Amino acid sequence: MRLLRHIPFLRAVFNYSITAFGGPQVAVGLMQHRFVDQRKDVTAEELMEYNAFCQLLPGASSTQTIILIAYKRGGVILAFFTLLIWILPATIIMGSLAILVSHFEFKGTLKSLQFLQPMAVGFLVSAALLLYKKAINSTITVSIFIFTAFLTFIGFKTPWTIPITIVLAGIVTNFSSKRIPDDGAPPKKVNWNSLFIFLVLFMTAGFLSEQSTRQNWTYRKAFNLFESNYRFGSLVFGGGDVLMPIMYEQYVSRPQSAIVKKNKRDVLKMTSEEFLTGSGLVRAIPGPIFSIASYTGAMSFKDKGLAWQVAGAIIGSVGVFLPSFLIVLFFFPIWQKLKTFAVFYRSLEGIYAAIVGIMTGASIYLMKDLYYEIELGQPLYYVSYLLVFLASTFLLYKHKLSPQWIAISCIVLGVCWTFFQ
C-alpha cells in the first residue's frame, strides 16, 4: 500500500518517458522542468548533484538520475518501479521497430520526425539557462563554465571528457573557504547487496556465455545476448554516443573478423544497414538511448521467428539496464558519506558549474551536427531548424509550456513538411 501514495510520481515518470526526446544531454533539462519546477520532488541543486554523480559512473546516466530521484522519495522499491516505467515505452517501441525492419522493407519515415532534433537542443538550452542562474555566481564558476563548455564541445565524442571535466572542476573549487553545513539528513547506510549481485551476475553471465558457445547449447545465443548487453551496461562510460560504436563493433564488425570466421562461431550479428537504421530510429523516439538494446536484441534473433525476437528484446533490455540500477544504488550512499568531508563538499560548487558548462557545450555541438547533416543547397532547412530551436527554447524557458505539447507540435509540423514537399 505504501506504493499507492507514489502513483502521482510514477504518473509523472511515465509522462516524462514519452516526452524525453534528445537523449542524455537533454534529459536533465526535462527533469529540471518536470521534477524540480513543477513537482518539487528534488531541488535544482540536488538534480545537478545527482546528474554529476551519475556522469562519473558507467551505464545510462539519465536512467540513473531518474532512479536516484525515485530513491530519495521512496527507497529501492520505488526506484525499481520507476526504472520499469521509464524504460518500457522506449524498449517496446524499439523492439517493435526491429520486428518491422526485419520482416518488412520498413525504412522508417525519419524525415517526418526531423524537427524533434532542433527541438531537443532547445530543451537543453532552456534548462542550461535556468541552471545558470543558480550555479554561476562568482568569477571561478564563470571560468569553469566557459572552460567546460569549450572542452565538452571539442571532446564530445570522447567517453572520458565529461568525467574528467567534472573531476577537474571539483578540484579547482576545493581551494575555496566554503563552509560545511552543520545540518542536513544523515547519509544512508551502505548496502553491499547490490554490488554483490552486480559482480555475481557479471561473472556468471560471462561464464555461461562462454560455456554455451563452446558446448553449442541450444539456447546459447540467449546467454551470449545477455552477457554482451550486461557488459555494455557495466563498462560503458559516456552514454549512448559511446554505446553505439561499441555495439557496432560487437554486432557488425566482429562477425566479419578473421578469428570469428576461422573458428566458425555462430555469433550475434547484424548488417551495417540494419544497425544504422536502429541507431537513427532510437534518436527519433522519446526515452533512453540505451533502449537500442531492445532493437539489437530482437534483430539478433530475426531468423528465429517472432517469439524469439520478443525474447531477444526483453533479454537485451534487462541486460543493459540492470547494471545501471545496481551500480548507482551501491555507490550513491558512499557518495553521500564523502560529501560530509570538506574536500568533497567544496567540490560541489565547481561540479554544479561544470554541469551547466557541459550542457552548453553539448548544445553547441548538437546544433553544429544538425546543420552539418543538412544537404547543401537547401537553405530552407537551415532556417526551419533555427526557428524550431528558438521557438522550443522560448516556449519552454519563458512560458513553461509542457514538453509533450512542443514535441507533438514538432511531429505534426514534420509530417506536414514531408507531405507538402
C-alpha positions as CSV (number, residue, x, y, z in Angstrom):
1,M,0.0,0.0,0.0
2,R,2.9,2.3,0.6
3,L,3.5,2.4,-3.2
4,L,0.0,3.8,-3.8
5,R,0.9,7.2,-2.4
6,H,3.6,7.4,-5.1
7,I,1.2,6.9,-8.0
8,P,1.3,10.6,-8.9
9,F,5.1,10.5,-9.0
10,L,5.0,7.3,-11.2
11,R,2.5,9.0,-13.5
12,A,4.9,11.9,-13.8
13,V,7.7,9.5,-14.7
14,F,5.5,8.0,-17.4
15,N,4.7,11.4,-18.9
16,Y,8.4,12.2,-18.8
17,S,9.3,8.9,-20.5
18,I,7.0,9.6,-23.5
19,T,8.3,13.2,-23.9
20,A,12.0,12.8,-23.2
21,F,13.3,13.4,-26.8
22,G,17.0,14.2,-27.3
23,G,19.0,11.6,-25.3
24,P,21.0,12.0,-22.1
25,Q,22.3,15.5,-22.9
26,V,18.7,16.8,-22.9
27,A,17.3,14.6,-20.2
28,V,18.5,16.7,-17.3
29,G,16.7,19.7,-18.8
30,L,13.4,17.9,-18.9
31,M,13.9,16.6,-15.4
32,Q,14.5,20.2,-14.3
33,H,11.1,21.3,-15.7
34,R,9.1,18.3,-14.5
35,F,10.7,17.2,-11.2
36,V,12.1,20.5,-9.9
37,D,9.9,23.3,-11.3
38,Q,6.6,21.5,-11.5
39,R,6.6,18.8,-8.8
40,K,9.3,19.9,-6.4
41,D,10.5,16.3,-5.9
42,V,14.1,17.5,-5.7
43,T,15.8,20.9,-5.7
44,A,17.8,22.2,-8.6
45,E,21.0,21.7,-6.6
46,E,20.1,18.0,-5.9
47,L,19.3,17.4,-9.5
48,M,22.7,18.8,-10.6
49,E,24.4,16.8,-7.9
50,Y,22.7,13.5,-9.0
51,N,23.5,14.2,-12.6
52,A,27.1,14.9,-11.9
53,F,27.4,11.8,-9.8
54,C,25.9,9.6,-12.5
55,Q,28.2,11.1,-15.1
56,L,31.1,9.6,-13.1
57,L,29.6,6.1,-13.3
58,P,29.3,3.6,-16.1
59,G,25.9,2.9,-17.6
60,A,22.9,5.0,-18.7
61,S,23.3,8.4,-16.8
62,S,19.8,9.7,-17.5
63,T,18.4,6.4,-16.3
64,Q,20.5,6.5,-13.1
65,T,19.5,10.1,-12.4
66,I,15.8,9.3,-12.5
67,I,16.4,6.3,-10.3
68,L,18.1,8.5,-7.7
69,I,15.1,10.9,-7.7
70,A,12.8,8.0,-7.0
71,Y,15.2,6.5,-4.5
72,K,15.1,9.7,-2.5
73,R,11.3,9.7,-2.5
74,G,10.6,6.0,-1.7
75,G,13.7,3.9,-1.5
76,V,14.7,0.8,-3.5
77,I,11.2,-0.4,-4.4
78,L,10.0,2.9,-5.9
79,A,13.4,3.2,-7.7
80,F,12.8,-0.2,-9.3
81,F,9.2,0.6,-10.5
82,T,10.5,4.0,-11.7
83,L,13.1,2.2,-13.8
84,L,10.5,-0.1,-15.4
85,I,8.1,2.8,-16.2
86,W,11.0,4.9,-17.6
87,I,12.4,2.3,-20.0
88,L,9.2,0.4,-21.1
89,P,7.8,2.9,-23.7
90,A,11.2,3.2,-25.5
91,T,12.1,-0.5,-25.3
92,I,8.6,-1.6,-26.6
93,I,8.9,0.9,-29.5
94,M,12.4,-0.2,-30.4
95,G,11.6,-3.9,-30.2
96,S,8.5,-3.4,-32.4
97,L,10.5,-1.4,-34.9
98,A,13.1,-4.2,-35.1
99,I,10.4,-6.7,-36.0
100,L,9.1,-4.3,-38.6
101,V,12.6,-3.7,-40.1
102,S,13.4,-7.5,-40.2
103,H,10.0,-8.7,-41.6
104,F,9.2,-5.8,-43.9
105,E,11.2,-3.4,-46.0
106,F,10.5,-0.7,-43.4
107,K,12.9,2.2,-43.7
108,G,11.0,4.5,-41.3
109,T,9.7,7.9,-42.1
110,L,12.5,9.5,-40.2
111,K,12.2,12.6,-42.3
112,S,8.8,13.4,-40.7
113,L,10.4,13.4,-37.3
114,Q,13.3,15.7,-38.3
115,F,12.1,18.7,-36.2
116,L,12.4,16.7,-33.0
117,Q,16.2,17.2,-33.3
118,P,16.4,21.0,-33.1
119,M,13.5,20.9,-30.5
120,A,15.6,18.6,-28.3
121,V,18.5,21.1,-28.4
122,G,16.1,23.8,-27.5
123,F,15.1,21.8,-24.4
124,L,18.7,21.5,-23.4
125,V,19.4,25.3,-23.8
126,S,16.3,26.3,-21.8
127,A,17.5,24.1,-18.9
128,A,21.0,25.4,-19.1
129,L,19.6,29.0,-18.9
130,L,17.6,28.1,-15.8
131,L,20.5,26.3,-14.1
132,Y,23.0,29.1,-15.0
133,K,21.2,31.5,-12.6
134,K,21.6,29.1,-9.7
135,A,25.1,27.7,-10.3
136,I,27.1,30.5,-11.9
137,N,27.6,33.3,-9.3
138,S,31.3,34.0,-9.0
139,T,34.5,34.5,-11.1
140,I,35.6,31.0,-10.6
141,T,32.3,29.4,-11.5
142,V,32.1,31.6,-14.7
143,S,35.6,30.4,-15.6
144,I,34.7,26.8,-15.0
145,F,31.5,27.2,-17.0
146,I,33.4,28.6,-20.0
147,F,36.2,26.0,-19.8
148,T,33.9,23.0,-19.5
149,A,31.6,24.3,-22.3
150,F,34.7,24.5,-24.6
151,L,36.1,21.2,-23.5
152,T,32.7,19.4,-24.0
153,F,32.4,20.9,-27.5
154,I,35.8,19.7,-28.7
155,G,35.7,16.4,-26.9
156,F,32.0,15.5,-27.2
157,K,32.7,12.0,-28.8
158,T,35.4,11.1,-26.3
159,P,33.9,9.0,-23.4
160,W,36.3,10.4,-20.7
161,T,35.6,14.1,-21.5
162,I,32.7,14.6,-19.1
163,P,34.1,12.6,-16.1
164,I,37.4,14.4,-16.4
165,T,35.9,17.9,-16.6
166,I,33.7,17.2,-13.6
167,V,36.7,16.0,-11.5
168,L,38.9,19.0,-12.6
169,A,36.1,21.4,-11.7
170,G,35.7,19.8,-8.3
171,I,39.5,20.1,-7.7
172,V,39.6,23.8,-8.6
173,T,36.8,24.9,-6.2
174,N,38.2,22.8,-3.4
175,F,40.7,25.7,-2.8
176,S,37.8,27.9,-1.6
177,S,36.8,28.5,2.0
178,K,33.2,27.3,1.6
179,R,31.7,26.3,4.9
180,I,30.5,22.8,5.6
181,P,26.8,22.9,6.7
182,D,26.1,21.6,10.1
183,D,22.6,20.3,9.3
184,G,21.1,18.1,6.7
185,A,19.9,14.5,6.5
186,P,22.5,11.8,7.5
187,P,23.8,9.6,4.7
188,K,22.1,6.3,4.2
189,K,23.9,3.2,5.3
190,V,25.9,1.5,2.5
191,N,24.1,-1.7,1.4
192,W,26.6,-4.2,-0.1
193,N,23.8,-6.4,-1.6
194,S,23.6,-4.5,-4.9
195,L,27.4,-4.7,-5.5
196,F,27.4,-8.4,-4.7
197,I,24.5,-9.1,-7.1
198,F,26.2,-7.0,-9.8
199,L,29.5,-8.8,-9.5
200,V,27.9,-12.3,-9.3
201,L,25.8,-11.6,-12.4
202,F,28.8,-10.2,-14.3
203,M,30.9,-13.3,-13.7
204,T,28.1,-15.8,-14.1
205,A,26.9,-14.2,-17.4
206,G,30.5,-14.3,-18.8
207,F,31.0,-17.9,-17.7
208,L,27.7,-19.2,-19.1
209,S,28.1,-17.2,-22.4
210,E,31.5,-18.8,-23.0
211,Q,30.3,-22.3,-21.9
212,S,27.2,-22.2,-24.1
213,T,29.3,-21.2,-27.1
214,R,32.0,-23.8,-26.6
215,Q,29.5,-26.6,-25.9
216,N,27.0,-25.5,-28.6
217,W,24.0,-25.2,-26.2
218,T,20.6,-25.0,-27.9
219,Y,19.8,-21.6,-26.4
220,R,23.4,-20.3,-26.5
221,K,22.6,-17.0,-28.3
222,A,20.3,-16.0,-25.4
223,F,23.2,-16.3,-23.0
224,N,25.5,-14.5,-25.5
225,L,23.0,-11.7,-25.8
226,F,22.5,-11.2,-22.1
227,E,26.3,-11.2,-21.4
228,S,27.0,-8.7,-24.2
229,N,24.4,-6.2,-23.0
230,Y,25.2,-6.7,-19.3
231,R,28.9,-5.9,-20.2
232,F,27.8,-2.8,-22.2
233,G,25.8,-1.6,-19.2
234,S,28.6,-2.3,-16.8
235,L,31.6,-0.8,-18.7
236,V,30.3,2.0,-21.0
237,F,31.2,5.5,-19.8
238,G,29.8,8.4,-21.8
239,G,26.2,7.3,-22.5
240,G,24.6,6.4,-25.8
241,D,27.1,8.1,-28.0
242,V,29.8,5.8,-26.7
243,L,27.5,2.7,-26.6
244,M,26.7,3.0,-30.4
245,P,30.2,2.4,-31.7
246,I,30.8,-0.4,-29.2
247,M,27.6,-2.2,-30.2
248,Y,28.5,-1.7,-33.9
249,E,31.8,-3.4,-33.3
250,Q,30.0,-6.3,-31.5
251,Y,27.2,-6.9,-33.9
252,V,28.6,-5.7,-37.3
253,S,32.4,-5.7,-37.3
254,R,33.3,-8.6,-35.1
255,P,31.3,-11.3,-37.0
256,Q,33.3,-10.3,-40.1
257,S,36.7,-10.6,-38.3
258,A,39.2,-13.2,-39.3
259,I,39.3,-15.0,-36.0
260,V,35.5,-15.5,-35.9
261,K,35.5,-16.8,-39.4
262,K,38.4,-19.1,-38.7
263,N,36.7,-20.6,-35.6
264,K,33.3,-20.7,-37.4
265,R,31.5,-19.3,-34.5
266,D,27.8,-18.6,-34.8
267,V,27.9,-15.2,-33.1
268,L,25.3,-12.5,-32.8
269,K,25.3,-10.4,-35.9
270,M,23.6,-7.7,-37.9
271,T,24.2,-5.9,-41.2
272,S,25.5,-2.4,-41.1
273,E,22.3,-1.1,-42.7
274,E,20.2,-2.8,-40.0
275,F,22.2,-1.4,-37.2
276,L,22.4,2.2,-38.6
277,T,18.6,2.1,-39.1
278,G,18.2,1.3,-35.5
279,S,20.6,4.0,-34.4
280,G,18.6,6.5,-36.3
281,L,15.3,5.4,-35.0
282,V,16.3,5.4,-31.4
283,R,17.2,9.1,-31.6
284,A,13.7,9.9,-33.1
285,I,11.8,8.4,-30.1
286,P,11.5,9.5,-26.5
287,G,13.3,7.7,-23.7
288,P,16.8,6.5,-23.1
289,I,19.3,5.9,-25.9
290,F,20.2,2.6,-24.3
291,S,16.8,1.3,-25.4
292,I,18.6,0.4,-28.7
293,A,19.4,-2.8,-26.8
294,S,15.8,-3.8,-27.4
295,Y,16.3,-3.3,-31.1
296,T,19.6,-5.1,-31.4
297,G,18.3,-7.9,-29.2
298,A,15.3,-8.5,-31.4
299,M,17.3,-8.1,-34.6
300,S,19.9,-10.6,-33.4
301,F,17.1,-13.3,-33.5
302,K,15.5,-12.2,-36.7
303,D,16.0,-15.7,-38.2
304,K,14.3,-17.5,-35.3
305,G,10.8,-16.2,-35.5
306,L,8.6,-13.6,-33.7
307,A,8.7,-15.2,-30.3
308,W,12.5,-15.3,-30.2
309,Q,12.6,-11.7,-31.3
310,V,10.3,-10.6,-28.4
311,A,12.5,-12.6,-26.1
312,G,15.6,-11.0,-27.6
313,A,14.2,-7.5,-27.0
314,I,13.5,-8.4,-23.3
315,I,16.9,-10.0,-22.7
316,G,18.7,-7.1,-24.3
317,S,16.8,-4.5,-22.3
318,V,17.2,-6.3,-19.0
319,G,20.9,-6.9,-19.6
320,V,21.8,-3.3,-20.5
321,F,19.7,-1.5,-17.8
322,L,20.2,-3.8,-14.8
323,P,23.9,-2.8,-14.2
324,S,22.9,0.9,-14.1
325,F,20.3,0.2,-11.4
326,L,22.7,-1.9,-9.2
327,I,25.7,0.3,-9.6
328,V,24.0,3.6,-8.8
329,L,22.2,2.3,-5.7
330,F,25.5,0.9,-4.3
331,F,27.7,3.9,-4.9
332,F,25.2,6.7,-4.0
333,P,25.3,6.1,-0.2
334,I,29.1,6.2,-0.5
335,W,28.9,9.5,-2.3
336,Q,26.7,10.9,0.5
337,K,29.2,9.8,3.1
338,L,32.0,11.5,1.1
339,K,30.1,14.8,1.0
340,T,30.5,15.2,4.8
341,F,34.2,15.8,4.2
342,A,35.3,19.3,3.3
343,V,37.3,18.3,0.3
344,F,34.2,16.8,-1.4
345,Y,31.6,19.4,-0.2
346,R,33.7,22.3,-1.6
347,S,34.0,20.4,-4.9
348,L,30.2,20.6,-5.4
349,E,30.3,24.3,-6.3
350,G,32.7,23.6,-9.2
351,I,30.7,20.4,-10.2
352,Y,27.5,22.4,-10.5
353,A,29.2,25.0,-12.7
354,A,30.7,22.2,-14.8
355,I,27.3,20.6,-15.4
356,V,25.9,23.9,-16.8
357,G,29.1,24.2,-19.0
358,I,28.6,20.6,-20.2
359,M,25.0,21.3,-21.1
360,T,26.0,24.4,-23.0
361,G,28.9,22.7,-24.9
362,A,26.6,19.8,-25.8
363,S,24.0,22.2,-27.1
364,I,26.5,23.9,-29.4
365,Y,27.9,20.5,-30.6
366,L,24.4,19.0,-31.3
367,M,23.3,22.1,-33.2
368,K,26.5,22.1,-35.3
369,D,25.9,18.4,-36.1
370,L,22.3,19.1,-37.2
371,Y,23.4,21.8,-39.6
372,Y,26.3,19.7,-40.9
373,E,23.9,16.8,-41.8
374,I,21.7,19.1,-43.9
375,E,22.4,18.7,-47.6
376,L,24.0,21.7,-49.3
377,G,21.7,23.8,-51.4
378,Q,18.8,23.5,-49.0
379,P,18.8,26.8,-47.1
380,L,15.1,26.4,-46.2
381,Y,16.1,23.6,-43.9
382,Y,18.6,25.8,-42.0
383,V,16.0,28.4,-41.5
384,S,13.3,26.0,-40.3
385,Y,15.7,24.2,-37.9
386,L,16.8,27.5,-36.4
387,L,13.1,28.6,-36.0
388,V,12.1,25.3,-34.3
389,F,15.1,25.6,-32.0
390,L,14.4,29.2,-31.0
391,A,10.6,28.5,-30.6
392,S,11.2,25.4,-28.4
393,T,13.7,27.3,-26.2
394,F,11.4,30.3,-25.8
395,L,8.2,28.3,-25.1
396,L,9.9,26.1,-22.5
397,Y,12.0,28.8,-20.8
398,K,9.7,31.8,-20.8
399,H,6.2,30.3,-20.9
400,K,6.9,26.9,-19.2
401,L,4.8,25.1,-21.8
402,S,4.7,21.3,-21.1
403,P,7.3,19.5,-23.2
404,Q,4.9,17.0,-24.7
405,W,2.9,19.7,-26.4
406,I,6.0,21.1,-28.0
407,A,7.0,17.6,-29.1
408,I,3.6,16.8,-30.6
409,S,3.7,20.2,-32.4
410,C,7.1,19.3,-33.9
411,I,5.9,15.9,-35.1
412,V,2.8,17.4,-36.8
413,L,5.0,20.1,-38.4
414,G,7.4,17.4,-39.7
415,V,4.6,15.3,-41.1
416,C,3.1,18.4,-42.9
417,W,6.5,19.4,-44.1
418,T,7.2,15.9,-45.6
419,F,3.7,15.7,-47.1
420,F,3.8,19.0,-49.0
421,Q,7.3,18.6,-50.4
